[in-house]
Amino acid sequence: MTHFVASLLGGGVVSAVLTYWLNGRRARREFLANKLEETYDAVRLFAAECKRKYIGPLGQYLLEKISFPGLGEQLTTGNEIEYRRKAEMLIRLYFPEVKPAFDQLNSTWTSIFKLCARVQYQGGIANETERTECLAVWNAESADFDDKVTKVEDAFLKLSKRFSYRGKTRRF
């Protein structure tokens, strides 16, 4: 009789511990999946804001489709820094695997930002030679920016497989 009672109590304890462990594991997976979505959204918003604020207007200016005052107006609005900081913080805390791809994206954004600052600081393009030089840099960096965004998205897609259920990839 005592063996029967002992096995009932022991089985209950093992069952409780196993249930606790499985629930904790599921909660952690859901937490990280939510953080992954939040990070992905921050990166996506950062990239969209950079295209809207820097890449598009600078290209239009360099191709002489808008005047310099129009470019200056475009450069004074936007939330890309806030989105970049949020994405960088979340990547450092939860997803260091994405950091190399994000650092490359950030480096390309920095090059584009420096080009915008150079044009804005000088009050516009001084001559055709400078315009050609800036346009070449803009062409290379804006194409590179899109490639880097794709690399970051691919890194997120790889990570999302960790949080999938029954082999289904989490969609963003």
C-alpha positions as YAML, in Angstrom:
chain: A
units: angstrom
residues:
- id: 1
  name: MET
  ca: [0.00, 0.00, 0.00]
- id: 2
  name: THR
  ca: [2.78, 2.48, 0.84]
- id: 3
  name: HIS
  ca: [4.43, 1.82, -2.54]
- id: 4
  name: PHE
  ca: [1.17, 2.68, -4.25]
- id: 5
  name: VAL
  ca: [0.82, 5.99, -2.33]
- id: 6
  name: ALA
  ca: [4.50, 6.81, -2.91]
- id: 7
  name: SER
  ca: [4.20, 6.21, -6.65]
- id: 8
  name: LEU
  ca: [1.05, 8.35, -6.85]
- id: 9
  name: LEU
  ca: [2.74, 11.21, -5.01]
- id: 10
  name: GLY
  ca: [5.98, 10.82, -6.97]
- id: 11
  name: GLY
  ca: [4.12, 10.74, -10.26]
- id: 12
  name: GLY
  ca: [2.24, 13.89, -9.34]
- id: 13
  name: VAL
  ca: [5.47, 15.72, -8.50]
- id: 14
  name: VAL
  ca: [7.15, 14.61, -11.72]
- id: 15
  name: SER
  ca: [4.07, 15.61, -13.70]
- id: 16
  name: ALA
  ca: [3.97, 19.04, -12.02]
- id: 17
  name: VAL
  ca: [7.68, 19.65, -12.68]
- id: 18
  name: LEU
  ca: [7.38, 18.56, -16.30]
- id: 19
  name: THR
  ca: [4.30, 20.74, -16.86]
- id: 20
  name: TYR
  ca: [6.06, 23.72, -15.25]
- id: 21
  name: TRP
  ca: [9.12, 23.22, -17.46]
- id: 22
  name: LEU
  ca: [7.08, 22.86, -20.66]
- id: 23
  name: ASN
  ca: [4.96, 25.93, -19.89]
- id: 24
  name: GLY
  ca: [8.06, 27.99, -19.12]
- id: 25
  name: ARG
  ca: [9.66, 26.92, -22.37]
- id: 26
  name: ARG
  ca: [6.53, 27.80, -24.37]
- id: 27
  name: ALA
  ca: [6.25, 31.19, -22.63]
- id: 28
  name: ARG
  ca: [9.89, 31.99, -23.43]
- id: 29
  name: ARG
  ca: [9.41, 31.00, -27.07]
- id: 30
  name: GLU
  ca: [6.33, 33.24, -27.36]
- id: 31
  name: PHE
  ca: [8.16, 36.10, -25.62]
- id: 32
  name: LEU
  ca: [11.10, 35.85, -28.04]
- id: 33
  name: ALA
  ca: [8.77, 35.52, -31.03]
- id: 34
  name: ASN
  ca: [7.06, 38.78, -29.98]
- id: 35
  name: LYS
  ca: [10.44, 40.47, -29.52]
- id: 36
  name: LEU
  ca: [11.50, 39.22, -32.96]
- id: 37
  name: GLU
  ca: [8.40, 40.79, -34.51]
- id: 38
  name: GLU
  ca: [9.00, 44.03, -32.62]
- id: 39
  name: THR
  ca: [12.63, 44.11, -33.78]
- id: 40
  name: TYR
  ca: [11.68, 43.33, -37.37]
- id: 41
  name: ASP
  ca: [9.12, 46.15, -37.34]
- id: 42
  name: ALA
  ca: [11.71, 48.60, -35.99]
- id: 43
  name: VAL
  ca: [14.21, 47.63, -38.71]
- id: 44
  name: ARG
  ca: [11.52, 47.82, -41.41]
- id: 45
  name: LEU
  ca: [10.40, 51.27, -40.21]
- id: 46
  name: PHE
  ca: [14.03, 52.42, -40.00]
- id: 47
  name: ALA
  ca: [14.66, 51.32, -43.60]
- id: 48
  name: ALA
  ca: [11.42, 52.88, -44.87]
- id: 49
  name: GLU
  ca: [12.16, 56.16, -43.10]
- id: 50
  name: CYS
  ca: [15.70, 56.26, -44.51]
- id: 51
  name: LYS
  ca: [14.39, 55.74, -48.02]
- id: 52
  name: ARG
  ca: [11.70, 58.38, -47.56]
- id: 53
  name: LYS
  ca: [13.91, 60.93, -45.86]
- id: 54
  name: TYR
  ca: [17.36, 60.49, -47.40]
- id: 55
  name: ILE
  ca: [17.59, 58.18, -50.38]
- id: 56
  name: GLY
  ca: [14.57, 59.47, -52.31]
- id: 57
  name: PRO
  ca: [14.99, 63.22, -51.81]
- id: 58
  name: LEU
  ca: [18.77, 63.16, -52.26]
- id: 59
  name: GLY
  ca: [18.37, 61.23, -55.50]
- id: 60
  name: GLN
  ca: [15.76, 63.68, -56.73]
- id: 61
  name: TYR
  ca: [18.05, 66.58, -55.86]
- id: 62
  name: LEU
  ca: [21.09, 65.04, -57.51]
- id: 63
  name: LEU
  ca: [19.06, 64.27, -60.62]
- id: 64
  name: GLU
  ca: [17.88, 67.93, -60.53]
- id: 65
  name: LYS
  ca: [14.22, 67.10, -60.03]
- id: 66
  name: ILE
  ca: [13.90, 69.22, -56.88]
- id: 67
  name: SER
  ca: [15.73, 72.33, -55.71]
- id: 68
  name: PHE
  ca: [18.03, 72.48, -52.70]
- id: 69
  name: PRO
  ca: [15.40, 74.10, -50.41]
- id: 70
  name: GLY
  ca: [13.15, 71.13, -51.17]
- id: 71
  name: LEU
  ca: [15.93, 68.76, -50.12]
- id: 72
  name: GLY
  ca: [16.60, 70.65, -46.89]
- id: 73
  name: GLU
  ca: [12.91, 70.46, -46.01]
- id: 74
  name: GLN
  ca: [12.93, 66.68, -46.49]
- id: 75
  name: LEU
  ca: [16.00, 66.22, -44.28]
- id: 76
  name: THR
  ca: [14.51, 67.94, -41.24]
- id: 77
  name: THR
  ca: [11.68, 65.48, -40.56]
- id: 78
  name: GLY
  ca: [11.66, 61.80, -39.62]
- id: 79
  name: ASN
  ca: [12.05, 59.21, -36.90]
- id: 80
  name: GLU
  ca: [14.78, 57.01, -38.35]
- id: 81
  name: ILE
  ca: [17.14, 57.54, -35.39]
- id: 82
  name: GLU
  ca: [14.48, 56.37, -32.92]
- id: 83
  name: TYR
  ca: [13.72, 53.26, -35.01]
- id: 84
  name: ARG
  ca: [17.43, 52.50, -35.45]
- id: 85
  name: ARG
  ca: [18.12, 52.78, -31.72]
- id: 86
  name: LYS
  ca: [15.19, 50.54, -30.84]
- id: 87
  name: ALA
  ca: [16.21, 47.92, -33.40]
- id: 88
  name: GLU
  ca: [19.84, 48.05, -32.28]
- id: 89
  name: MET
  ca: [18.89, 47.63, -28.61]
- id: 90
  name: LEU
  ca: [16.59, 44.68, -29.28]
- id: 91
  name: ILE
  ca: [19.15, 43.02, -31.55]
- id: 92
  name: ARG
  ca: [21.88, 43.36, -28.91]
- id: 93
  name: LEU
  ca: [19.64, 42.03, -26.16]
- id: 94
  name: TYR
  ca: [17.87, 39.16, -27.88]
- id: 95
  name: PHE
  ca: [19.21, 38.43, -31.36]
- id: 96
  name: PRO
  ca: [22.99, 38.85, -31.65]
- id: 97
  name: GLU
  ca: [22.91, 36.62, -34.76]
- id: 98
  name: VAL
  ca: [21.33, 39.50, -36.69]
- id: 99
  name: LYS
  ca: [23.90, 42.07, -35.52]
- id: 100
  name: PRO
  ca: [26.43, 41.59, -38.37]
- id: 101
  name: ALA
  ca: [23.74, 42.12, -41.04]
- id: 102
  name: PHE
  ca: [22.28, 45.08, -39.14]
- id: 103
  name: ASP
  ca: [25.73, 46.63, -38.71]
- id: 104
  name: GLN
  ca: [26.24, 46.48, -42.48]
- id: 105
  name: LEU
  ca: [22.87, 48.14, -43.03]
- id: 106
  name: ASN
  ca: [23.76, 50.79, -40.46]
- id: 107
  name: SER
  ca: [27.12, 51.41, -42.16]
- id: 108
  name: THR
  ca: [25.43, 51.97, -45.52]
- id: 109
  name: TRP
  ca: [22.90, 54.32, -43.90]
- id: 110
  name: THR
  ca: [25.80, 56.24, -42.34]
- id: 111
  name: SER
  ca: [27.40, 56.71, -45.77]
- id: 112
  name: ILE
  ca: [24.14, 58.03, -47.19]
- id: 113
  name: PHE
  ca: [23.65, 60.29, -44.17]
- id: 114
  name: LYS
  ca: [27.19, 61.69, -44.58]
- id: 115
  name: LEU
  ca: [26.49, 62.41, -48.24]
- id: 116
  name: CYS
  ca: [23.29, 64.25, -47.28]
- id: 117
  name: ALA
  ca: [25.13, 66.19, -44.58]
- id: 118
  name: ARG
  ca: [27.88, 67.11, -47.04]
- id: 119
  name: VAL
  ca: [25.37, 68.45, -49.55]
- id: 120
  name: GLN
  ca: [23.36, 70.25, -46.89]
- id: 121
  name: TYR
  ca: [26.43, 71.73, -45.16]
- id: 122
  name: GLN
  ca: [27.70, 73.16, -48.43]
- id: 123
  name: GLY
  ca: [24.29, 74.62, -49.22]
- id: 124
  name: GLY
  ca: [23.92, 72.49, -52.32]
- id: 125
  name: ILE
  ca: [26.11, 71.15, -55.09]
- id: 126
  name: ALA
  ca: [28.70, 73.66, -56.28]
- id: 127
  name: ASN
  ca: [29.41, 72.32, -59.78]
- id: 128
  name: GLU
  ca: [28.70, 69.52, -62.25]
- id: 129
  name: THR
  ca: [31.82, 67.54, -61.27]
- id: 130
  name: GLU
  ca: [30.71, 67.43, -57.65]
- id: 131
  name: ARG
  ca: [27.17, 66.50, -58.72]
- id: 132
  name: THR
  ca: [28.52, 63.59, -60.78]
- id: 133
  name: GLU
  ca: [30.71, 62.43, -57.88]
- id: 134
  name: CYS
  ca: [27.84, 62.63, -55.38]
- id: 135
  name: LEU
  ca: [25.46, 60.90, -57.81]
- id: 136
  name: ALA
  ca: [27.90, 57.99, -58.22]
- id: 137
  name: VAL
  ca: [28.14, 57.59, -54.44]
- id: 138
  name: TRP
  ca: [24.37, 57.87, -54.12]
- id: 139
  name: ASN
  ca: [23.77, 55.24, -56.82]
- id: 140
  name: ALA
  ca: [26.15, 52.75, -55.19]
- id: 141
  name: GLU
  ca: [24.98, 53.32, -51.64]
- id: 142
  name: SER
  ca: [21.24, 53.35, -52.37]
- id: 143
  name: ALA
  ca: [21.50, 50.02, -54.25]
- id: 144
  name: ASP
  ca: [23.68, 48.67, -51.44]
- id: 145
  name: PHE
  ca: [21.10, 49.82, -48.88]
- id: 146
  name: ASP
  ca: [18.39, 47.68, -50.50]
- id: 147
  name: ASP
  ca: [20.75, 44.67, -50.53]
- id: 148
  name: LYS
  ca: [21.54, 45.16, -46.84]
- id: 149
  name: VAL
  ca: [17.85, 45.43, -45.95]
- id: 150
  name: THR
  ca: [17.30, 42.10, -47.72]
- id: 151
  name: LYS
  ca: [20.16, 40.50, -45.76]
- id: 152
  name: VAL
  ca: [18.67, 41.66, -42.46]
- id: 153
  name: GLU
  ca: [15.26, 40.34, -43.50]
- id: 154
  name: ASP
  ca: [16.84, 36.98, -44.40]
- id: 155
  name: ALA
  ca: [18.49, 36.84, -40.97]
- id: 156
  name: PHE
  ca: [15.10, 37.44, -39.35]
- id: 157
  name: LEU
  ca: [13.52, 34.74, -41.49]
- id: 158
  name: LYS
  ca: [16.16, 32.24, -40.32]
- id: 159
  name: LEU
  ca: [15.50, 33.20, -36.72]
- id: 160
  name: SER
  ca: [11.75, 32.93, -37.13]
- id: 161
  name: LYS
  ca: [12.12, 29.21, -37.84]
- id: 162
  name: ARG
  ca: [13.21, 28.77, -34.23]
- id: 163
  name: PHE
  ca: [9.84, 30.00, -33.05]
- id: 164
  name: SER
  ca: [7.76, 28.00, -35.49]
- id: 165
  name: TYR
  ca: [5.25, 25.38, -34.50]
- id: 166
  name: ARG
  ca: [5.12, 22.15, -36.48]
- id: 167
  name: GLY
  ca: [7.54, 23.46, -39.09]
- id: 168
  name: LYS
  ca: [5.50, 26.53, -40.01]
- id: 169
  name: THR
  ca: [7.60, 29.66, -40.32]
- id: 170
  name: ARG
  ca: [6.31, 32.69, -38.51]
- id: 171
  name: ARG
  ca: [5.32, 35.38, -41.02]
- id: 172
  name: PHE
  ca: [5.96, 39.03, -40.37]
...
